Amino acid sequence: MKLQTLINKLEKHHKRKIDLSLERTYNLLKKLGNPQDKLKNVVTVVGTNSKASMCYSLKSILNQAGYNCNMYTSPHLQSYTERFVFNDQEISEENLIELLNDVEKVLGDDKASLFEILTCAFIKYAEQYKDSISILEHGLFQKYDSVNCFKSNLCTLLGFIGIDHLQWLKDKTIDGVIHEKTAKLLNSNIFINKQDNQEITKKIEKALINNTSNKYFFGRDFNISKSENSFIHYQDELGEVLLPEPNLLGDHQLGNISTSIAAARKIFNVKDDHLKKGVAKIELKGRLEEINSGKLKDIIGKNRLIIDGGHNVGASLSIANWIKTQNQDVHLICGMLKDKSHREFIKSFENIVKSITLIDIPNQDSISKEEFKEKLNGINIKINLAESIEESIKSISKFQNSIGLCIGSLYLVGEILNKN
């Protein structure tokens, strides 16, 4: 509660939760001694989807190669401490409170959004571990995101780019999104993940034409595919390697992992044995994660309980593709924030799931289940409403050999993990 009280206080330093500008970030960093200029081993991660997967897979591989890592991701699932990893250890709540109090004192009466304060706090604390590899995930877009404060980096991982957050853009097309995510990428090395189609890949290539970085594209410069006996086959100009299949659900994760492998091999000269061990040890919360024990698992009984924080159309398509590979009936439980593409998101699951139960997300500005249902009029899915997470999961316990899949928001996933 002490940490949440402090977070509430920090939010008052700027009346807008999101305000796309770098001015306040640079002002606070200057007051902190410009720590961003003291971090030399920086990897930045950009994209609509796949950012967390690339962060965690790269970190796992680098750890096996003997590198220590700092990592900054957002949002968190259960605690703000998840966003702050230094030398491979999540910061303690006590140390985070002390850090944020110190940064707030330096900020004084100046304005800064919560995300800007958190980002600057991470960079300042990472100064103590500047020999480690610092992996930072961008927040909204990239161009005016507060992570975009470095003069140089080792490389950028550019993930899946799709339609999302259009309310912040004048150009509300995929071209507008690509521009925001690529226009200010640093000149170093850019590893481009698998995209939804070749047209988007070509648009990204065109957008980066004036960027002098070395560019490595999935499908052209590196590739990955499923092999026999639960192995995956990775290849690039450095050669081929047979790797164990990661303990992650969903074939879309292979593209994400391959992008991290490409960077690990090219930038960090990681050996094949490090890749094998790193891929086998990737852990990723809240992305097609199966819950095997706990209070909510007990409620659903012998059926499977799986959570995924996917909340945009790109994510829904990946989840839908995974559902098609299952030999069990799938019942969705869904809650979403107000500013999402609700109908388009659910449309991906038409004719492939048995039902969807809509709920409000506790403690969040979510779309009401009643309004959500109205938006889905005409979509061929049986729709139910539930008053709570527990009630929605209990409704699935009556089925046999089924999957309860909770989707729509990372905030919903966090609530589920807390309740479980």
C-alpha positions in Angstrom: 0.0 0.0 0.0 2.9 2.4 0.7 4.1 2.0 -2.9 0.6 2.5 -4.4 0.2 5.6 -2.2 3.4 7.0 -3.6 2.4 6.1 -7.2 -0.9 8.0 -6.6 1.1 11.0 -5.4 3.5 10.9 -8.4 0.5 10.9 -10.8 -0.4 14.4 -9.6 2.8 15.8 -11.1 1.1 16.0 -14.5 -2.6 16.3 -15.1 -2.4 14.1 -18.2 -1.6 10.4 -17.9 -0.1 10.4 -21.4 1.4 13.5 -23.0 3.6 12.7 -26.0 6.7 14.9 -25.6 10.3 14.5 -24.6 10.8 17.9 -23.0 9.8 16.9 -19.5 11.9 13.7 -19.7 15.0 15.6 -20.7 14.4 18.1 -18.0 14.2 15.5 -15.3 17.2 13.5 -16.6 19.3 16.7 -16.6 18.4 17.3 -13.0 19.5 13.7 -12.3 22.9 14.2 -13.9 22.0 12.9 -17.4 22.4 9.2 -16.5 21.2 8.2 -20.0 24.6 9.3 -21.4 26.4 7.0 -18.9 24.7 3.8 -20.0 26.7 2.4 -23.0 25.2 -1.2 -23.3 21.7 -0.2 -24.3 19.2 -2.3 -26.2 15.8 -0.7 -27.0 12.7 -2.7 -27.9 9.9 -1.2 -30.0 6.6 -2.5 -31.5 2.9 -2.9 -31.2 3.1 -6.5 -30.0 5.9 -8.9 -29.1 8.0 -6.4 -27.1 7.9 -8.3 -23.8 8.6 -11.6 -25.5 11.7 -10.2 -27.2 12.9 -8.6 -24.0 12.6 -11.8 -21.9 14.0 -14.1 -24.6 17.0 -11.8 -25.2 17.7 -11.6 -21.4 17.4 -15.3 -21.0 20.0 -16.0 -23.8 22.4 -13.3 -22.6 22.2 -14.6 -19.0 23.3 -18.0 -20.3 26.2 -16.4 -22.1 27.4 -14.8 -18.9 26.0 -11.3 -19.3 24.1 -9.5 -16.5 21.1 -7.6 -17.6 19.0 -4.6 -16.4 15.5 -4.6 -17.9 12.7 -2.1 -18.0 9.2 -3.2 -19.2 5.7 -2.0 -18.9 3.0 -2.3 -17.9 3.4 -4.6 -14.9 1.0 -7.4 -14.0 1.1 -7.5 -10.2 3.6 -4.9 -8.9 5.5 -1.9 -10.2 8.6 -3.7 -9.0 8.3 -6.0 -12.0 9.3 -3.1 -14.3 12.6 -2.6 -12.5 15.2 -5.4 -13.0 18.8 -4.7 -12.2 21.6 -7.2 -12.6 18.9 -9.8 -13.2 17.1 -9.1 -9.9 13.7 -7.4 -9.5 14.0 -4.4 -7.2 12.5 -4.7 -3.8 9.5 -2.6 -2.9 11.4 -0.8 -0.2 14.2 0.1 -2.6 11.7 1.2 -5.3 10.0 3.5 -2.8 13.3 5.0 -1.8 14.3 5.5 -5.4 11.0 7.1 -6.4 11.0 9.4 -3.4 14.5 10.5 -4.3 13.5 11.2 -7.9 10.5 13.1 -6.8 12.6 15.4 -4.6 14.8 16.1 -7.6 11.8 16.8 -9.8 10.5 19.4 -7.4 7.6 21.4 -8.7 8.3 20.6 -12.3 5.8 18.6 -14.4 6.3 15.0 -15.5 3.9 12.1 -16.2 4.1 8.9 -14.1 5.6 7.0 -16.9 8.3 9.7 -17.5 9.2 9.6 -13.7 9.4 5.8 -13.7 11.5 5.8 -16.9 14.0 8.4 -15.5 14.1 6.5 -12.2 15.0 3.3 -13.9 17.8 4.9 -16.0 19.2 6.7 -12.9 19.3 3.5 -10.9 20.8 1.5 -13.8 23.8 3.9 -13.6 24.9 1.7 -10.7 25.0 -1.3 -13.0 26.3 0.4 -16.2 28.4 -2.6 -17.1 25.3 -4.7 -17.5 23.2 -4.9 -20.7 20.3 -2.5 -20.3 17.2 -3.7 -22.2 14.4 -1.1 -22.3 11.0 -1.6 -23.7 9.3 1.5 -25.2 5.9 2.6 -24.0 3.5 4.3 -26.4 5.0 4.3 -30.0 8.6 5.5 -29.9 9.1 8.9 -31.4 8.0 10.9 -28.3 8.2 8.1 -25.7 10.4 8.8 -22.7 12.6 5.8 -23.4 13.7 7.6 -26.6 16.4 9.6 -24.7 19.6 7.9 -25.6 22.2 9.2 -28.0 23.3 5.7 -29.0 22.5 2.1 -28.4 23.9 -1.3 -29.3 20.7 -2.3 -31.3 17.0 -2.0 -31.6 14.6 -4.9 -31.7 11.6 -3.9 -33.8 8.6 -6.1 -33.1 5.3 -6.8 -34.7 3.7 -3.5 -35.9 -0.1 -3.3 -36.1 -3.0 -0.9 -35.6 -3.4 0.3 -32.0 -3.6 3.6 -30.1 -5.0 5.4 -33.1 -6.5 8.1 -30.9 -3.0 9.6 -30.5 -2.3 9.8 -34.2 -3.2 12.3 -37.0 -2.5 9.6 -39.6 -4.7 6.8 -38.4 -3.3 4.2 -40.7 -0.6 1.5 -40.5 1.7 4.0 -42.2 1.1 6.4 -39.4 1.9 3.8 -36.8 5.0 2.7 -38.6 6.2 6.3 -38.8 5.8 6.9 -35.1 7.7 3.7 -34.3 10.6 4.1 -36.8 11.2 7.8 -37.5 13.5 8.4 -34.6 15.2 5.0 -34.3 18.9 5.4 -33.5 21.5 4.6 -36.2 23.1 1.3 -35.0 21.6 -2.1 -35.7 17.9 -2.9 -36.2 16.5 -6.4 -36.0 13.0 -6.5 -37.6 10.5 -9.2 -36.4 8.1 -11.2 -38.5 5.2 -9.0 -39.6 1.6 -9.8 -40.4 2.3 -9.7 -44.1 5.0 -8.7 -46.7 3.3 -5.4 -47.4 3.9 -4.2 -43.8 7.5 -5.5 -44.0 8.1 -3.4 -47.2 6.5 -0.4 -45.5 8.9 -0.7 -42.6 11.8 -1.1 -45.0 10.8 2.0 -46.8 10.4 4.0 -43.6 13.9 3.0 -42.5 15.5 3.9 -45.9 17.3 7.0 -44.5 18.3 5.2 -41.3 22.0 4.2 -41.7 21.7 1.2 -39.3 22.6 -2.3 -40.2 19.1 -3.8 -40.8 18.2 -7.5 -40.4 14.8 -8.7 -41.5 13.0 -11.8 -40.5 12.6 -14.1 -43.5 15.5 -12.4 -45.4 18.4 -12.3 -42.9 17.2 -14.8 -40.3 14.5 -17.4 -40.1 13.0 -20.0 -37.7 10.7 -23.0 -38.2 9.5 -26.0 -36.3 11.5 -29.1 -36.7 10.8 -32.7 -35.7 10.8 -34.1 -32.2 10.0 -30.8 -30.4 12.9 -28.9 -31.8 13.1 -25.6 -33.7 15.4 -24.8 -36.6 17.1 -21.4 -36.6 19.3 -20.0 -39.4 21.1 -16.9 -40.4 24.3 -15.9 -42.2 26.3 -17.3 -39.2 24.9 -20.7 -39.8 22.1 -23.1 -38.6 21.3 -24.3 -35.1 18.8 -26.8 -33.8 17.2 -25.5 -30.6 14.8 -27.0 -28.0 11.2 -25.8 -28.4 10.6 -23.0 -25.8 8.1 -23.5 -23.0 5.8 -20.8 -24.5 2.4 -21.4 -26.0 1.7 -20.1 -29.5 3.7 -20.4 -32.8 3.8 -16.6 -33.0 6.4 -16.7 -30.2 8.9 -18.4 -32.6 9.3 -15.2 -34.6 9.7 -13.1 -31.4 12.4 -15.5 -30.1 14.2 -15.6 -33.5 14.6 -11.8 -33.5 16.3 -12.0 -30.1 18.4 -14.8 -31.3 19.5 -12.8 -34.3 20.6 -9.9 -32.1 22.3 -12.2 -29.6 24.4 -13.8 -32.3 25.2 -10.7 -34.2 25.8 -8.2 -31.5 26.9 -10.3 -28.5 28.6 -13.3 -30.3 26.6 -15.8 -28.3 27.5 -19.4 -28.8 25.1 -22.2 -29.8 25.1 -23.8 -26.4 24.1 -20.5 -24.8 21.2 -20.3 -27.3 20.0 -23.8 -26.5 20.0 -23.2 -22.7 18.6 -19.7 -23.0 15.7 -20.7 -25.2 14.8 -23.5 -22.9 14.7 -21.2 -19.9 12.6 -18.3 -21.2 9.8 -17.4 -18.7 7.1 -15.0 -19.7 4.1 -14.1 -17.5 0.7 -13.3 -18.9 1.2 -14.4 -22.5 -0.7 -17.6 -23.1 0.4 -18.7 -19.6 -1.3 -21.7 -18.2 -2.4 -21.6 -14.5 -1.8 -25.0 -13.1 -2.6 -24.4 -9.4 -4.2 -21.9 -7.1 -7.7 -20.7 -6.0 -9.0 -19.9 -9.5 -7.6 -23.2 -11.0 -9.5 -25.0 -8.3 -12.7 -23.3 -9.4 -12.3 -24.3 -13.0 -11.8 -27.9 -12.0 -10.3 -30.3 -14.6 -10.5 -27.8 -17.4 -7.5 -25.7 -18.3 -7.1 -22.1 -17.3 -4.9 -19.9 -19.5 -4.3 -16.1 -19.4 -3.1 -13.7 -22.1 -2.9 -9.9 -21.8 -3.4 -9.4 -25.6 -5.6 -6.3 -26.1 -5.3 -5.3 -29.8 -6.2 -6.9 -33.1 -2.7 -8.2 -33.8 -2.7 -10.0 -30.5 -6.2 -11.4 -31.1 -5.2 -12.9 -34.4 -2.2 -14.6 -32.8 -4.3 -16.0 -30.0 -7.0 -17.1 -32.5 -4.3 -19.0 -34.5 -3.3 -20.8 -31.3 -6.9 -21.7 -30.5 -7.2 -23.3 -33.9 -4.4 -25.7 -33.0 -6.2 -27.0 -29.8 -8.2 -30.1 -29.6 -10.4 -28.7 -26.9 -13.4 -26.4 -26.8 -12.3 -22.8 -25.8 -14.5 -20.4 -23.8 -13.2 -16.9 -23.6 -13.4 -14.6 -20.6 -12.8 -11.0 -21.6 -12.5 -7.5 -20.1 -11.0 -4.5 -21.9 -10.2 -0.9 -21.3 -12.4 1.7 -22.9 -10.0 2.9 -25.5 -9.5 -0.4 -27.4 -10.9 -1.7 -30.7 -13.4 -4.0 -28.9 -15.5 -5.3 -31.8 -12.5 -5.8 -34.1 -10.7 -7.6 -31.3 -13.5 -10.1 -30.6 -14.2 -10.5 -34.3 -11.0 -12.6 -34.6 -12.6 -15.3 -32.5 -15.9 -15.7 -34.4 -16.7 -19.3 -35.3 -13.7 -20.7 -33.4 -14.7 -20.4 -29.7 -17.8 -21.8 -28.0 -18.6 -18.7 -25.9 -17.4 -15.5 -24.4 -18.1 -14.2 -20.9 -17.7 -10.4 -20.6 -16.6 -8.9 -17.3 -15.6 -5.5 -15.9 -11.9 -5.2 -15.0 -11.7 -4.5 -11.3 -10.0 -1.1 -10.4 -9.6 0.0 -14.0 -11.4 2.3 -16.4 -12.7 -0.6 -18.4 -15.7 -0.7 -20.8 -18.7 -2.0 -19.0 -19.8 -5.5 -19.8 -23.2 -4.2 -20.9 -21.7 -1.7 -23.3 -19.2 -4.3 -24.5 -22.1 -6.7 -25.3 -23.9 -4.0 -27.4 -20.7 -3.4 -29.5 -20.6 -7.1 -30.3 -24.1 -7.2 -31.8 -24.1 -9.5 -34.9 -20.9 -11.4 -34.1 -21.5 -15.1 -34.2 -20.4 -16.0 -30.6 -22.6 -16.9 -27.6 -22.2 -14.0 -25.2 -22.6 -14.2 -21.4 -22.1 -11.6 -18.7 -20.5 -12.2 -15.2 -20.2 -10.0 -12.1 -16.7 -11.1 -11.2 -13.7 -13.0 -12.3 -14.6 -15.9 -10.0 -18.1 -16.1 -11.4 -16.9 -16.1 -15.0 -14.4 -18.9 -14.3 -17.0 -21.0 -12.4 -19.3 -20.8 -15.4 -16.7 -22.8 -17.4 -16.3 -25.5 -14.7 -19.5 -27.1 -15.9 -17.9 -28.1 -19.3 -15.6 -31.0 -19.9 -12.3 -31.1 -21.7 -12.4 -27.4 -22.2 -10.1 -24.3 -21.9 -11.0 -21.1 -20.1 -9.0 -18.4 -21.8 -8.9 -15.0 -20.1 -7.9 -12.2 -22.6 -8.3 -8.5 -23.4 -6.0 -6.7 -21.0 -2.8 -7.0 -19.0 -4.6 -5.4 -16.2 -7.2 -8.2 -16.2 -4.3 -10.7 -16.2 -2.8 -9.0 -13.2 -6.1 -9.2 -11.3 -6.4 -12.9 -12.1 -2.9 -13.6 -10.9 -3.5 -11.6 -7.7 -6.8 -13.5 -7.0 -5.3 -16.9 -7.8 
